[in-house]
Amino acid sequence: MDYIFLISGPIAVGKSDLTKQLERRFLARRISTSQLLIDHGTPPEREDLIRRGIELDTETKGKWVADFAREKMENERGLWIIDAVRTRRQVEHLREAFGQRVIHVHLTAPLSELEARYAHRERAIREFDTYEEARRHGTEVNIEELAEIADFVVPAFRCKPESELARVTAGLGLYPLAAEQSVDVVVGGQYGSEGKGNICAHLAPNYDVLIRVGGPNAGHKVAHPAFRYIQMPSGTLSNPSAKILIGAGATLSVEQVLEEIEALKLTEQRLTIDPNAMIIEPSDRAAEAKNGDSIGSTKKGVGVATARKIAGRFETIFNEPVRLAKDVPELSAYVRCVQTELENAYAANARIMLEGTQGTDLSLHHAKYPHVTSRETTASGCLADAGISARRVRKIIMVTRTYPIRVGGESGDLPHEITYKDIADRCGLREEDISGTEVGSVSGKQRRMAEFDWHQARRSASLNGATDIALTFADYIDGKNRLATRFEQLSEETRNFISELERVTNAPVSLISKAFNKRGVIDRRAWR
């Protein structure tokens, strides 16, 4: 990203608009030739600036802009803008000084367009009264000749500044369209509560960006550093230097988001919330409180809010207007385009972890309706909610527990249900250890448990395209597994279970969680 953009074009063509786009999108630093002259004693009036610029061009043969630029940059690399260059000699000296770093962009527009813009533009310096008068002075007379030597000539009247930006930065690597596989996705393979949070916390130090989708109907508990994440990625504390993103497909409880921002000490530089994320209103929670028991809902308003986001595009039966994250003043410091943040991460070759929500067999489309959640919970659905292309995916880690659970109550079919005592008798743990653990982190309800479903594991691996399996609750096979620190120390029954799981899913069991503590994960990955 070591480029120097030279911007040229007639007065009022939109040079400042393109400059602002470069500054905002790529954090480019700007050198204003007009401001350089003002800083060196020239009065801030157009006629005086033109006169002084011509004098310097004559004295230095156009070299003064390159000299000032070299002094200003002080050998600092990165993206710079010189706004604006006005003669061939200025451009030639800049190319001689900075070589292939220089990208010369010339903007042009019809005279009628320029006259209209000049009449209405905001003026930082004193201008001529009319455009006709302005274009007769100094270098402005021959400014369009710079189009002959520019790298890009952009008709600035046919598109928005964002489109101009896309054209002049194409092929420079600033927008990395060649999809490097830099994204790893973590999804649940059953009905949720598989232990994704603890797995994500373990993995988080390997990544530069952590992104979360979903809503406050799914809580992810982490053992170390201990925290219950509802809206933020579960590795937020495990990797304090990672950027934190909340995708456009997320559904937000403002109160919960603000609570986690405060508890996690998240700054506006670290956290980005997409402006299109949906806001849950009190009426959404009230509606689910009335009707949610029939499907085992956590009653956090996520489903109703999602329905309103869909139906709110036209007049509906919903009385509550749609609010997005961009409409909430309390969140304004954190609201930015997540796609922009992701593109910056791609350009920097950053590693990204996308944390899914709930489980594959709660998918709105691929599970047993109506006992489903309000979104697509597979890897492809999570990618869509986050705004990430499937071509950027490196790994899909499917988290699967040894005994699947469903939320207590009328939450849907759970084949081959068993009791906490059944599991305790098999693994040698106390029944209270299991019953104390198996409580919904959001619903607060005791969970129902069942025998491992091999068909479910195979089907979920297929739906998600799992490249790796993270097996959790290995201590439910044998309580002594809690003491294991290596794969070889797991019980024979556990190792056999893992071997069969790998055959059924056609994916390696790369991570094994055997205890809920700091060293509770056995890591067998061949990748980092």
C-alpha positions as a printed NumPy array, in Angstrom:
array([[  0.   ,   0.   ,   0.   ],
       [  2.966,   2.32 ,  -0.575],
       [  1.369,   4.608,  -3.162],
       [  1.309,   8.357,  -3.702],
       [ -1.825,   9.543,  -5.487],
       [ -1.435,  12.764,  -7.457],
       [ -4.824,  14.381,  -8.012],
       [ -5.381,  16.885, -10.805],
       [ -8.337,  18.475, -12.562],
       [-10.146,  21.787, -12.958],
       [-11.604,  23.774, -10.081],
       [-14.868,  22.258,  -8.722],
       [-14.394,  18.911, -10.506],
       [-14.5  ,  16.981,  -7.213],
       [-10.836,  16.505,  -6.288],
       [-11.621,  16.955,  -2.601],
       [-14.384,  14.327,  -2.747],
       [-12.015,  11.703,  -4.154],
       [ -9.368,  12.71 ,  -1.632],
       [-11.833,  12.235,   1.236],
       [-12.71 ,   8.778,  -0.065],
       [ -9.035,   7.78 ,  -0.076],
       [ -8.592,   9.195,   3.422],
       [-11.681,   7.502,   4.828],
       [-11.325,   4.148,   3.11 ],
       [ -7.574,   3.591,   3.309],
       [ -6.483,   6.042,   6.036],
       [ -4.403,   7.831,   3.407],
       [ -2.558,  10.977,   4.486],
       [ -3.128,  14.146,   2.479],
       [ -0.73 ,  16.868,   1.41 ],
       [ -2.585,  19.971,   0.207],
       [ -0.488,  22.14 ,  -2.098],
       [ -2.705,  25.117,  -1.302],
       [ -2.194,  24.566,   2.421],
       [  1.578,  24.264,   1.911],
       [  1.567,  27.713,   0.336],
       [ -0.613,  29.144,   3.112],
       [  1.668,  27.607,   5.765],
       [  4.587,  29.396,   4.131],
       [  2.942,  32.815,   4.273],
       [  0.729,  33.053,   1.186],
       [ -2.672,  34.725,   1.9  ],
       [ -5.606,  32.27 ,   1.678],
       [ -7.107,  33.787,  -1.474],
       [ -7.297,  32.008,  -4.813],
       [ -5.531,  34.77 ,  -6.785],
       [ -2.627,  34.988,  -4.3  ],
       [ -2.21 ,  31.213,  -4.223],
       [ -2.129,  31.004,  -8.024],
       [  0.434,  33.812,  -8.223],
       [  2.704,  32.242,  -5.587],
       [  2.424,  28.798,  -7.191],
       [  3.523,  30.227, -10.565],
       [  6.444,  31.994,  -8.908],
       [  7.619,  28.761,  -7.292],
       [  7.158,  26.846, -10.558],
       [  9.393,  29.408, -12.291],
       [ 12.029,  29.452,  -9.514],
       [ 12.25 ,  25.638,  -9.118],
       [ 11.125,  24.521, -12.599],
       [  8.144,  22.787, -10.931],
       [ 10.249,  20.928,  -8.362],
       [  8.825,  22.684,  -5.285],
       [  5.88 ,  20.25 ,  -4.857],
       [  8.199,  17.209,  -4.845],
       [ 10.556,  18.96 ,  -2.39 ],
       [  7.71 ,  19.839,  -0.033],
       [  6.27 ,  16.306,  -0.347],
       [  9.624,  14.667,   0.486],
       [  9.971,  16.915,   3.519],
       [  6.399,  16.236,   4.649],
       [  6.593,  12.463,   4.273],
       [ 10.034,  12.146,   5.919],
       [ 10.527,   8.728,   4.306],
       [  7.298,   7.406,   5.852],
       [  5.719,   4.645,   3.809],
       [  2.008,   4.108,   3.375],
       [ -0.673,   5.764,   1.273],
       [ -0.324,   9.493,   0.535],
       [ -2.33 ,  11.974,  -1.54 ],
       [ -1.065,  15.174,  -3.116],
       [ -4.052,  17.418,  -3.7  ],
       [ -3.459,  18.867,  -6.2  ],
       [ -0.824,  18.932,  -8.946],
       [ -1.208,  21.585, -11.597],
       [  1.61 ,  21.332, -14.152],
       [  3.485,  18.72 , -16.176],
       [  6.752,  19.634, -14.504],
       [  5.287,  19.087, -11.039],
       [  4.186,  15.596, -12.076],
       [  7.534,  14.816, -13.725],
       [  9.528,  15.789, -10.61 ],
       [  7.23 ,  13.765,  -8.377],
       [  7.664,  10.713, -10.61 ],
       [ 11.418,  11.211, -10.556],
       [ 11.419,  11.5  ,  -6.757],
       [  9.067,   8.616,  -5.933],
       [  9.141,   6.338,  -8.964],
       [  6.519,   3.617,  -9.288],
       [  4.807,   4.673,  -6.072],
       [  3.167,   7.532,  -8.014],
       [ -0.38 ,   7.116,  -9.352],
       [ -1.609,  10.187, -11.234],
       [ -5.397,  10.601, -11.372],
       [ -6.961,  13.353, -13.476],
       [-10.641,  14.202, -13.011],
       [-12.66 ,  15.861, -15.73 ],
       [-16.222,  17.113, -16.292],
       [-18.163,  19.223, -18.853],
       [-18.025,  22.992, -18.493],
       [-21.736,  23.231, -17.603],
       [-21.256,  20.756, -14.75 ],
       [-18.207,  22.617, -13.448],
       [-20.04 ,  25.949, -13.53 ],
       [-22.945,  24.511, -11.525],
       [-20.634,  22.921,  -8.96 ],
       [-18.558,  26.085,  -8.59 ],
       [-21.67 ,  28.13 ,  -7.86 ],
       [-22.733,  25.849,  -5.009],
       [-19.498,  24.542,  -3.49 ],
       [-18.296,  25.284,   0.021],
       [-15.232,  27.5  ,  -0.061],
       [-12.376,  27.154,   2.413],
       [-10.468,  29.99 ,   0.72 ],
       [-11.609,  33.173,  -0.95 ],
       [-12.56 ,  32.448,  -4.585],
       [-13.256,  34.338,  -7.782],
       [-16.843,  35.514,  -8.261],
       [-17.599,  33.323, -11.287],
       [-16.275,  30.092, -12.72 ],
       [-15.475,  31.803, -16.003],
       [-13.183,  34.183, -14.143],
       [-11.545,  31.337, -12.176],
       [-10.704,  29.245, -15.25 ],
       [ -8.862,  32.16 , -16.951],
       [ -6.181,  32.432, -14.254],
       [ -2.739,  30.852, -14.014],
       [ -2.37 ,  27.101, -14.459],
       [ -6.143,  26.642, -14.607],
       [ -6.083,  27.684, -18.275],
       [ -4.208,  24.554, -19.35 ],
       [ -5.205,  22.162, -16.566],
       [ -6.929,  19.679, -18.89 ],
       [ -3.591,  19.017, -20.624],
       [ -2.625,  16.909, -17.595],
       [ -5.101,  14.289, -18.805],
       [ -2.515,  13.399, -21.495],
       [  0.044,  12.199, -18.907],
       [ -2.269,  10.818, -16.203],
       [ -2.464,   7.122, -15.261],
       [ -6.236,   7.418, -14.934],
       [ -8.639,   9.941, -16.452],
       [-11.963,   9.725, -14.673],
       [-15.172,  11.48 , -15.839],
       [-16.187,  12.789, -12.419],
       [-19.706,  13.693, -13.502],
       [-20.888,  10.143, -14.336],
       [-20.491,   8.41 , -11.   ],
       [-20.274,   8.899,  -7.274],
       [-16.91 ,   9.443,  -5.521],
       [-17.089,   5.818,  -4.268],
       [-17.154,   4.627,  -7.878],
       [-14.245,   6.902,  -8.775],
       [-12.337,   5.341,  -5.893],
       [-13.003,   1.811,  -7.139],
       [-11.753,   2.715, -10.606],
       [ -8.516,   4.45 ,  -9.602],
       [ -7.519,   1.829,  -7.02 ],
       [ -8.259,  -1.201,  -9.219],
       [ -5.338,  -3.574,  -9.608],
       [ -3.261,  -1.954,  -6.862],
       [ -3.984,  -4.577,  -4.217],
       [ -5.893,  -2.127,  -2.053],
       [ -9.1  ,  -4.081,  -2.678],
       [ -7.872,  -7.7  ,  -2.545],
       [-10.318,  -9.41 ,  -4.895],
       [ -8.175, -12.53 ,  -5.242],
       [ -9.81 , -14.494,  -2.444],
       [ -7.095, -15.735,  -0.115],
       [ -8.33 , -18.415,   2.279],
       [ -7.938, -16.484,   5.503],
       [-11.259, -17.17 ,   7.282],
       [-12.001, -20.026,   9.671],
       [-15.618, -20.683,  10.686],
       [-16.739, -22.296,  13.944],
       [-20.258, -23.778,  13.907],
       [-22.352, -26.025,  16.113],
       [-23.127, -29.463,  14.733],
       [-26.153, -30.333,  16.903],
       [-28.831, -28.32 ,  18.737],
       [-26.571, -25.635,  20.198],
       [-24.774, -25.575,  23.566],
       [-21.993, -27.681,  22.067],
       [-19.316, -25.624,  23.799],
       [-18.432, -23.34 ,  20.878],
       [-17.471, -20.485,  23.186],
       [-14.702, -22.34 ,  24.956],
       [-13.36 , -23.68 ,  21.648],
       [-13.376, -20.165,  20.154],
       [-11.587, -18.768,  23.206],
       [ -8.917, -21.455,  22.818],
       [ -8.477, -20.666,  19.109],
       [ -8.68 , -16.858,  19.367],
       [ -4.945, -16.099,  19.909],
       [ -4.274, -17.42 ,  16.374],
       [ -6.391, -14.68 ,  14.734],
       [ -6.267, -10.942,  14.041],
       [-10.029, -10.451,  13.635],
       [-12.91 , -12.062,  15.544],
       [-16.429, -11.719,  14.121],
       [-19.765, -12.76 ,  15.604],
       [-23.255, -13.108,  14.168],
       [-26.507, -14.203,  15.803],
       [-28.361, -12.611,  18.671],
       [-28.818, -12.601,  22.447],
       [-30.71 , -15.91 ,  22.376],
       [-27.368, -17.771,  22.434],
       [-24.807, -17.491,  25.215],
       [-21.248, -18.785,  24.948],
       [-19.468, -19.517,  28.245],
       [-15.695, -19.408,  28.479],
       [-13.591, -20.885,  31.284],
       [-10.525, -18.653,  30.981],
       [-10.637, -15.725,  31.162],
       [-14.047, -16.484,  32.659],
       [-16.885, -14.709,  30.863],
       [-20.322, -15.379,  29.443],
       [-20.502, -13.868,  25.963],
       [-23.935, -13.057,  24.582],
       [-23.278, -10.68 ,  21.682],
       [-19.479, -10.398,  21.43 ],
       [-17.049, -13.02 ,  20.058],
       [-15.979, -15.532,  22.674],
       [-12.279, -14.855,  22.202],
       [-12.507, -11.154,  23.013],
       [-10.611, -11.522,  26.29 ],
       [ -8.391, -14.366,  25.073],
       [ -6.889, -12.106,  22.413],
       [ -6.958,  -8.446,  23.547],
       [ -5.297,  -7.245,  20.339],
       [ -7.829,  -8.761,  17.913],
       [-10.307,  -6.526,  16.1  ],
       [-13.918,  -7.275,  17.116],
       [-16.686,  -7.207,  14.495],
       [-20.469,  -7.687,  14.708],
       [-21.909,  -8.592,  11.306],
       [-24.835,  -7.053,   9.441],
       [-26.943, -10.178,   9.975],
       [-26.713,  -9.933,  13.762],
       [-29.699,  -9.092,  15.942],
       [-28.87 ,  -6.815,  18.857],
       [-30.148,  -6.107,  22.326],
       [-28.818,  -2.584,  22.876],
       [-28.722,  -3.099,  26.64 ],
       [-26.762,  -6.338,  26.32 ],
       [-24.313,  -4.886,  23.787],
       [-23.594,  -1.862,  25.992],
       [-23.194,  -4.096,  29.038],
       [-20.588,  -6.232,  27.261],
       [-18.802,  -3.192,  25.827],
       [-18.354,  -1.877,  29.359],
       [-17.445,  -5.218,  30.937],
       [-14.925,  -6.043,  28.199],
       [-13.586,  -2.468,  28.048],
       [-14.049,  -2.316,  24.283],
       [-12.943,   0.876,  22.556],
       [-14.385,   2.355,  19.374],
       [-11.059,   1.611,  17.677],
       [-11.361,  -2.096,  18.493],
       [-15.104,  -2.769,  18.051],
       [-17.071,  -2.364,  14.831],
       [-20.832,  -2.939,  14.614],
       [-22.336,  -3.032,  11.141],
       [-24.912,  -0.256,  10.578],
       [-27.453,  -2.774,   9.226],
       [-27.553,  -5.021,  12.298],
       [-31.165,  -5.296,  13.563],
       [-32.257,  -3.85 ,  16.91 ],
       [-34.558,  -5.807,  19.242],
       [-37.317,  -3.74 ,  20.846],
       [-39.149,  -4.422,  24.149],
       [-42.256,  -5.288,  22.141],
       [-40.331,  -8.097,  20.395],
       [-39.49 ,  -9.671,  23.752],
       [-43.063,  -9.197,  24.948],
       [-44.446, -10.988,  21.878],
       [-42.132, -13.963,  22.389],
       [-42.919, -14.094,  26.097],
       [-46.564, -14.737,  25.143],
       [-45.982, -17.361,  22.478],
       [-42.437, -18.706,  22.817],
       [-43.106, -21.73 ,  25.043],
       [-44.592, -23.732,  22.184],
       [-41.208, -23.988,  20.449],
       [-38.858, -23.716,  23.432],
       [-37.889, -20.115,  22.631],
       [-35.472, -18.251,  24.898],
       [-37.882, -15.288,  24.529],
       [-35.187, -12.699,  23.828],
       [-37.132, -11.157,  20.939],
       [-34.753, -12.33 ,  18.218],
       [-37.349, -14.108,  16.08 ],
       [-39.891, -11.286,  16.117],
       [-37.202,  -8.67 ,  15.434],
       [-35.961, -10.718,  12.478],
       [-39.513, -10.999,  11.134],
       [-39.926,  -7.231,  11.444],
       [-36.699,  -6.632,   9.532],
       [-38.112,  -8.686,   6.661],
       [-41.648,  -7.335,   6.799],
       [-40.665,  -3.748,   7.616],
       [-39.833,  -3.003,   3.989],
       [-43.53 ,  -2.371,   3.425],
       [-46.638,  -1.78 ,   5.552],
       [-47.248,  -4.736,   7.821],
       [-49.142,  -5.846,  10.874],
       [-46.167,  -4.799,  13.01 ],
       [-46.657,  -1.457,  14.711],
       [-43.001,  -1.113,  15.738],
       [-40.794,   0.653,  13.161],
       [-37.525,  -1.032,  12.171],
       [-34.417,   0.312,  13.892],
       [-30.942,  -0.687,  12.798],
       [-27.659,  -0.179,  14.615],
       [-27.061,   3.032,  12.639],
       [-30.233,   4.486,  14.209],
       [-29.079,   4.04 ,  17.83 ],
       [-27.17 ,   7.053,  19.249],
       [-25.629,   4.987,  22.066],
       [-23.893,   2.777,  19.493],
       [-22.786,   5.505,  17.079],
       [-19.12 ,   5.438,  18.129],
       [-18.876,   1.78 ,  17.11 ],
       [-21.008,   1.738,  13.952],
       [-18.994,   1.296,  10.755],
       [-19.243,  -0.854,   7.647],
       [-18.046,  -4.347,   8.548],
       [-17.318,  -5.142,   4.898],
       [-14.809,  -2.283,   4.843],
       [-13.135,  -3.656,   7.978],
       [-13.011,  -7.112,   6.428],
       [-11.516,  -5.802,   3.179],
       [ -8.842,  -4.017,   5.202],
       [ -8.149,  -7.299,   6.983],
       [ -7.911,  -9.197,   3.683],
       [ -5.462,  -6.597,   2.338],
       [ -3.313,  -6.989,   5.468],
       [ -3.312, -10.814,   5.154],
       [ -5.022, -10.994,   8.536],
       [ -6.438, -14.214,   9.96 ],
       [-10.185, -14.086,  10.68 ],
       [-12.359, -16.316,  12.865],
       [-16.13 , -16.284,  12.363],
       [-18.068, -17.594,  15.35 ],
       [-21.425, -19.104,  14.463],
       [-24.464, -19.261,  16.657],
       [-26.643, -22.08 ,  18.016],
       [-26.468, -25.397,  16.123],
       [-27.023, -26.91 ,  12.691],
       [-30.18 , -28.757,  13.776],
       [-31.792, -25.48 ,  14.807],
       [-31.496, -24.144,  11.25 ],
       [-34.594, -22.326,  10.043],
       [-34.424, -24.163,   6.723],
       [-32.703, -27.481,   7.377],
       [-34.022, -28.622,  10.76 ],
       [-37.411, -29.945,  11.901],
       [-39.844, -27.053,  11.619],
       [-41.327, -25.401,  13.7  ],
       [-38.841, -26.238,  16.476],
       [-36.136, -24.146,  14.836],
       [-34.501, -20.803,  15.372],
       [-35.063, -17.676,  13.25 ],
       [-31.914, -17.849,  11.108],
       [-29.726, -20.107,   9.02 ],
       [-27.216, -21.602,  11.465],
       [-24.979, -23.576,   9.084],
       [-21.572, -22.28 ,   7.988],
       [-23.016, -20.846,   4.781],
       [-25.684, -18.946,   6.719],
       [-23.133, -17.535,   9.155],
       [-20.933, -16.419,   6.264],
       [-23.88 , -14.642,   4.64 ],
       [-24.779, -12.89 ,   7.904],
       [-21.167, -11.771,   8.31 ],
       [-20.724, -10.682,   4.682],
       [-17.878, -13.09 ,   3.88 ],
       [-17.473, -14.924,   0.579],
       [-17.278, -18.713,   0.75 ],
       [-14.115, -18.502,  -1.374],
       [-12.28 , -16.936,   1.556],
       [-12.874, -19.899,   3.883],
       [ -9.896, -21.998,   4.944],
       [-11.357, -24.189,   7.718],
       [-14.847, -25.039,   8.972],
       [-14.606, -26.352,  12.517],
       [-17.786, -28.159,  13.546],
       [-18.242, -28.396,  17.307],
       [-19.947, -31.591,  18.454],
       [-20.595, -32.78 ,  21.981],
       [-20.563, -36.399,  23.18 ],
       [-24.197, -36.21 ,  24.347],
       [-26.37 , -33.723,  22.431],
       [-28.802, -31.521,  24.344],
       [-31.918, -29.506,  23.722],
       [-33.376, -26.751,  25.869],
       [-35.826, -28.044,  28.458],
       [-39.565, -27.916,  27.727],
       [-41.235, -28.109,  24.319],
       [-38.062, -27.487,  22.319],
       [-38.45 , -30.287,  19.783],
       [-37.59 , -33.878,  19.041],
       [-34.518, -35.387,  20.758],
       [-34.028, -39.055,  19.834],
       [-32.977, -41.521,  22.567],
       [-33.228, -39.213,  25.564],
       [-31.334, -40.296,  28.683],
       [-31.   , -38.984,  32.218],
       [-28.136, -37.229,  33.966],
       [-27.856, -40.329,  36.136],
       [-27.406, -42.562,  33.077],
       [-24.41 , -40.496,  31.995],
       [-22.996, -40.229,  35.515],
       [-23.123, -44.   ,  35.969],
       [-21.262, -44.541,  32.698],
       [-18.476, -41.971,  33.139],
       [-17.931, -42.042,  36.891],
       [-18.808, -38.392,  37.534],
       [-21.308, -37.285,  40.142],
       [-24.819, -36.669,  38.876],
       [-24.693, -33.205,  40.453],
       [-21.624, -32.344,  38.347],
       [-23.665, -32.963,  35.216],
       [-26.943, -31.389,  36.336],
       [-25.065, -28.291,  37.537],
       [-23.404, -27.899,  34.152],
       [-26.404, -28.619,  31.933],
       [-28.314, -25.382,  32.451],
       [-29.016, -23.079,  29.507],
       [-26.747, -20.027,  29.669],
       [-29.545, -17.795,  28.33 ],
       [-32.772, -19.707,  29.051],
       [-31.717, -20.8  ,  32.555],
       [-33.584, -24.082,  31.979],
       [-32.298, -27.578,  32.671],
       [-31.29 , -29.207,  29.412],
       [-32.591, -32.483,  27.996],
       [-29.856, -34.93 ,  26.959],
       [-29.648, -37.85 ,  24.538],
       [-27.403, -40.535,  23.131],
       [-24.972, -39.448,  20.438],
       [-26.686, -39.331,  17.029],
       [-24.321, -40.604,  14.331],
       [-26.73 , -39.732,  11.529],
       [-26.917, -36.166,  12.817],
       [-23.113, -35.935,  12.903],
       [-22.799, -37.172,   9.321],
       [-25.581, -34.917,   8.036],
       [-24.217, -31.817,   9.828],
       [-20.713, -32.462,   8.511],
       [-22.17 , -32.613,   5.015],
       [-24.308, -29.478,   5.403],
       [-21.429, -27.449,   6.807],
       [-18.614, -28.877,   4.73 ],
       [-16.703, -29.56 ,   7.945],
       [-12.928, -29.707,   7.551],
       [-12.35 , -30.353,  11.261],
       [-14.3  , -31.542,  14.283],
       [-14.023, -30.139,  17.799],
       [-15.362, -32.768,  20.22 ],
       [-16.531, -31.429,  23.579],
       [-17.535, -33.032,  26.899],
       [-15.072, -35.904,  26.513],
       [-15.285, -36.27 ,  30.305],
       [-18.873, -37.523,  29.834],
       [-17.384, -40.628,  28.204],
       [-14.926, -41.11 ,  31.047],
       [-14.486, -38.716,  33.966],
       [-10.779, -39.563,  34.111],
       [-10.356, -37.774,  30.783],
       [-10.362, -34.543,  32.766],
       [ -6.799, -35.354,  33.853],
       [ -5.535, -36.041,  30.32 ],
       [ -3.193, -33.54 ,  28.701],
       [ -2.474, -35.543,  25.537],
       [ -4.584, -37.622,  23.181],
       [ -2.811, -40.806,  24.267],
       [ -3.929, -40.236,  27.867],
       [ -7.626, -40.325,  26.979],
       [ -9.438, -43.563,  27.779],
       [ -9.521, -46.283,  25.148],
       [-13.284, -45.904,  24.84 ],
       [-12.815, -42.19 ,  24.128],
       [-10.131, -42.776,  21.512],
       [-12.351, -45.363,  19.812],
       [-15.256, -42.911,  19.823],
       [-13.048, -40.269,  18.198],
       [-11.838, -42.727,  15.564],
       [-15.411, -43.611,  14.635],
       [-16.455, -39.95 ,  14.584],
       [-13.668, -39.215,  12.12 ],
       [-14.857, -42.029,   9.853],
       [-18.486, -40.906,   9.963],
       [-17.774, -37.199,   9.328],
       [-14.755, -37.697,   7.077],
       [-12.966, -34.995,   9.067],
       [-10.216, -35.127,  11.706],
       [-11.099, -34.503,  15.351],
       [ -8.557, -31.724,  15.787],
       [ -9.724, -30.364,  19.146],
       [-10.952, -32.269,  22.187],
       [-12.458, -30.478,  25.18 ],
       [-12.267, -32.662,  28.286],
       [-12.619, -30.142,  31.114],
       [-13.991, -26.635,  31.586],
       [-10.81 , -24.873,  32.651],
       [ -7.749, -23.042,  31.293],
       [ -6.07 , -26.233,  30.026],
       [ -9.258, -28.04 ,  29.142],
       [ -8.633, -28.476,  25.391],
       [ -6.337, -31.05 ,  23.795],
       [ -5.138, -29.506,  20.545],
       [ -4.271, -31.927,  17.715],
       [ -4.335, -29.419,  14.843],
       [ -1.882, -29.663,  12.019],
       [ -2.776, -26.028,  11.214],
       [ -2.653, -22.772,  13.15 ]])
